[in-house]
């Protein structure tokens, strides 16, 4: 008899669990429950040293959310840990609605579910909700559908959102804007540093202090060079001749920095205008809007062309993102900027505590000129008390081979060199 009662109680408990989970959208279960593809697999929070890929569904594909779901393998190849969706509401006065031009709530659920199978989360940019918005209801609407968090501009609203997301399991996060004057009780997990989006001069004297300030900030930063409301970096820094090579420099700044990285869709192929993503493949059915026409397959600023070129900007982003996730020194070691402004060389050292032969420092060198530059880092290493006389190549953006001597390194025009200090 006791065994029978025990079985009955177990059956009742299981029934209650089924009822509870049945009341939650399947996408929320995919995010929150143990067994979700990205749940509890790492001891470190997923958003630390992350890569977040920002998408406006209106411009990424003609098919909106459905099109994003079809391109998840592409996004995953960029090393993205999460997708940040922008402009999904029909207008500012309806933040709890989904623009029918990009799809339905079912499409959003499908995207969240499919992304989770690739260890990627879905985030939502709330921008600046209009006055009178019930932020609690707004947040819970999306969190209950399985979204992993939000980006929001106002620090007080970010503080409120942090309290709401903290009541959900599944490592939900808030991204707030970097605002030194803000006194929020609970800082967002990530602070968006958009300082590089305000720069447009390609010289070391301008970039070095800006990057130094980023690297010295003790907060958990999300670094961006591009975004929906700024001129793309390819247009701001490009010279019309070496745009893709210059874009590789900014990819290195983003992905070898100590901050997390925010990539705005299209920057990985050097998109320089507000035109939609250029896939370089026929669009079927024909788009209703002429701006959504696909680029020719041979257009160098297209995914199709760059997929076929191992030395392309797209494949450089993929190489850097793999390094960003796999190299412990690049993900966590302190950064030290080197002053080679006179040569227009941007260089920095990622120096592990107790750097040694087994745990070497990593050095990044970027040539910001259209000519080859000869540079010596020997004195820099001596001042930093780092042993070594050459660099073993980890990654470089040009076709060069072999190690580099600290006494005299030759960096080709607009090239990036990344190496380990060896002796």
N, C-alpha and C positions, 0 to 999 in steps of 0.2 A: 504493500500500500504506500509506504513512504516513497518508493521509487516512482510509483505512478504520479503522486503529487509533485515530485520533483520535475518529472517530464512535463507535467501540465504547466508548472511555473515557467520552465524554460521556453515552452511554446508560446506562452503569453508574452514573455519578454521579447522574443524574436518578432512577434506580431507588432509590438509597440515600436520596435526599431524600424520595421518596414514602413509603418504608418508615418513615422517622423521623416524618414528619408523621402517618402513619396510626396511629401508636401514641399520639398525643395527642388528647384529646377535641376535637371541632370547635370548641367554645366557647373553648377555650384558644387555638386558632389564631386565632380571630376577635380575641382580645385582643392576642396577642403579635406576630403576623407583620406585616411591612409590607403595606399594603393594607387593614388593618383600618380601619374608618371613623374612628377617632380616633387612629390611630398616626402620630406624628411630624408632625402638622399645625401645631403651634405651637412656637415656640422656647422658650417658658416651660413649665415642668412643668404638667400639666393640673390638679393639685390646688391650685395657688396661686390665691387669690381665687376658689375654687370654691364652688358651692352643692351641698350633699349633702342628699338627701331620705331621711329615715329611715322605714322601714315595718316594722310588725309584720304579717306576712301573715295572721295569724288575725283581724285586725280591719279590714284595708284593703278586702277584698272577700270575699264568701262562697266564692269559687273559689280562694283561696290564691294560689300562685305563678302559676297560669294566669290568674287575675283581674288580677294585677299586670301581666302581659304584655299583657293587653287594654287596660290603662290607661296604657301607656307614652307615648302622645301627650299625655295630660293631664299626666303628670309632666314631660315635656319642655317643656310650655308654661310651667312654673314656673321654667325656666332651670336645671334640675338637671343637674349634670355627672356625678353618680353616685347610686346608690340604695344605702342602707345597710340590710341586712336584719337584723332582730332576732328572737330566739326561734324559730329554725327547727328546733332540735333537739327531740326529744320530751320530754326532761328533761335535767337537768344532768349526769347520769351517762352520757349517750350523746351526747357532743358531735360524734361523727363520723357521726351518723345524721340523717336528715331526717324531721321529724314527718309521718307519712302524712296527717294532717289538712290539710296545706297543699299536698301534691303529691309528686311523684317527682323523682328526679335528672334524668330527661329533661325535666321541667318547668323545673327550674333551668337546664339547658343551653339550653333554648329562650328563657328569659328573658334569659340572658346574651347570647345571639346577637342577639335582637331589640333589646335595649338598645344593643348596639354599633352597630347601623345608625342609631341616633339620637345617636351620639357620647356615650352614657352608659355608665358602668361599674357593675359590681355589687360591693359590699363586704359583708363579713359581720361582725357584732358577736359576738365570742366571749365577751364578758362576763368572767367569772372562771372559767376551766376548772377542774374539780375536781382535787384533789391526785392526782398519779400520771399525769395526762394526758401522753401523748407529743405535745408541742407541735409537734415537727418533722413527725411523720406527719399530725397534724391539719391543719397549715397546707398541707402539700404536697397533701393530698387535695383541698382546695378550690382551691388555686392551679392545679393541673393541670386543673381543670374550667373554668378561665378567669376565676375571680374576681380582682378587681383589688387586693384587700388586706383588711385587718382593722381593727377597733377592739377594743382590749383594755385592761383596767383596770390590771393590775399592771405597774409600770415595768420590772422585770426580764424579764418575759415579753414586753413590748413590745420590749425590746432584742434578745431572742432572735428574735422575729418579724422584726425589721428585717434581721437577717442572712440569714434565709431568703428574704424577699421580694427582697432585693438580688441573689439568684442567678437571678432570673427577669427576662426582658425584658418590656417593656410597661408600664413605670412603675407597678409594684405599690407600694402604700403601707401604712403602719401609722398608725393614729390611737390615740394614748395619752391618758390623762387628765392634765390639767395638774397637776403635782406639783412645787413648787419644791424639795422635799427630795430628789427623786430624782437619782441620779448615773449615769444610763444612759450607756454608752459611745456609743451611736448614738441620738440623739434621734429619736422618730417624726417623720414628715414633718409631721403635724398634731397639735397638742395641744388636746384638748377642754376649752374653758373653759365650765364650767357655773355660774359665779358668779351669773348673772342668774336661774337657776332657783331660787336660794335667797331671792330678794327677793319681797316681796308688797305693797310700799307704792308707790303711784303719786305720787311727788313728786320734784322735781328734786334736792332736797338729798340724797336717798338714791341716786338713779340716776346723778347726775353723777359722783361719785367712783368708782362702780363702773365706769362706761364709760371714765372717764379712765384707770383702772388697766389696762383691757383694751387701750386704744389705745396706752399707753406700753410694753406688753410687746413685747420684740424678737423673741419666738418666733413661729413660724407657728401662729396660733391658729384653731381651729374653734369659733365662738361659737354657743351654744344658749340658747334661752329655754324650751324644752319638751323632754320626753323621756319614755320609757316608765315611769320610776320616780318621776316628780314630778307634782304637780298642774298641770294645763295653765294656761298664762299667762292665757288668757281667763277662767278662774275666779279666779286669784290677783289679777288687776288689774282685772277688770271690775266695774262698778258696777250692773249689772242693767239699765241704760238705754242706756249708750253703749258697750257691750262691743265692737262691731265697729269703732267709731272708735278706741277705745283700742288694739285689736289692730293697727290701722294704724300707730300710734306704734311698737309693738315690731317690726313688720315693717321700719320705717325704721331702727330701731336696728340690726337684724340686717344689713340689706342695703346700708346706706351707711357701714358701719364698715370699718376696714382689714382685719378678720379674714375668713376664710372663714365660710360660714354653714351651719348645720345646721337644717333644717326638719323637724319631726316631723309626720307625716301628720295632716291635719285642722286644723292651726293656721292654714292658709291660708284656711279658711272660718270660723274662730272657734269650732271645736269646744271645748267647755268641760268635757266629762266623758270618762270612759273608754269611752263607747259607741263602736261601730264607725263607720267613715267614713260620712258621710251623703251619698249620691249623689243622692237625690231622684228616683230612677227605679225602676220596678218591678223586683223581683228574680225571675228565673226560672232554674231552678225554685225553688219556695218553700224558704227556708232551714230547716234542721233546728233551728236555735237561734233563739229569739225575739229575742235581742239583735241579730241580723243583719238584722232587718226594715229595709227602706229607709224613709227619711223621706219625707213627702209632698212632691210637686214644688214646692209653694208655701212650704215651710219655709225661712225665711231662712238657717238654718244648714245649707244643703245646696248641693252643687255645681250642681244644676240651676237653682236660684233665682239663684245668684250668677253663673252663666254668662250669664244674660239681663240682668244689671244692670251697666252699664259702670262704675258707681261702687262696685261691691262690693269687699269685702276680697280676694276671690280675684283680681279683675282688678288691684287695687292691688299685690298680690304679683307679678303678672306684669309690671307696669310697672316695679316696683323691680328685679326680677331682670334685666330687659333693660338697665336703667340700670347696674346692678352690673357687667354684663359689657362694656358699651360705653364707659363713661366712664372714661378713664385716671386722672383726678384722684381719683375715688371708689375706684378699685381699688388705687392705689399711693401717693397723696400723704399726708403726715403729717396727723394730726388734732389739733386744739386745741379743748378744751372752753371754753365761755364761761359765766361765772357770772351767771345770771339766776334764781337760786334764789328770790329774794324774790317774783318774779312767777310762780313755778312754771312757768317756761319752760326747756325743755331744748334747748340749741343748741350746735352745734359747727361748726368750719371745717375743710375739707379744703384745705390750703394747699400747692400745688406749689412746688418749689424754683424761685426766680426767677419767682414769679407775675407775670403781665403780662396785657395786653389779649388777647394771643393764647392765653395759657394761664392763664385766670382761676381764682381760688379758688372753691370751691363751699361754700355755707352751708346747713346743715340746721337748721330751727327747729320745735320741737314744743311745742304748748300742752297742758299736762297738767291743765287745768281745764275746767269746764263752762261757762265764760264766755269771751267774746272778750277778748283781751289786746292792749294796745298796747305795743309794745316798740321801743326804739331800739338799733341796732347800730353807730351811727356811732363812738362812743368805742372800742368793741371793735376796729374796723378800724384806727383810728388807733394804738392800742397795738400792734397787730400789724404796723404799717407797710404796710398794704394800701391801695392806691388804689381809690377807688370811691365812688359816691354812690347807687347803686341796685342792685337784684337783678333779673336777667332770669330769669323762671320757667323751670325745667326740669321740675318735677313738683310737684303739690300734691294733697292728699287731699280738699279741698273743691271746690266748683264755682266758685271765684273766678277772675278773669282779670287779665291785665296784670302789669306789673312791681311791685316793692315798693321804696319809699324807705327808705334806711337810717335816716333821721331818725325815722320813725314807721311801723312796720309793724303792721297789725291781723291777728292770727291768730285765726281762729274757734275755738270750743270743740273740744278734742281733735283739732285739725287739724295736719297736717304740711306744711311749706313747704320746698321745695328750689330754690335759685336760684344762678346764677352772679353773681359780683361784677363790676359793670360801671361805666364812667365815660365 
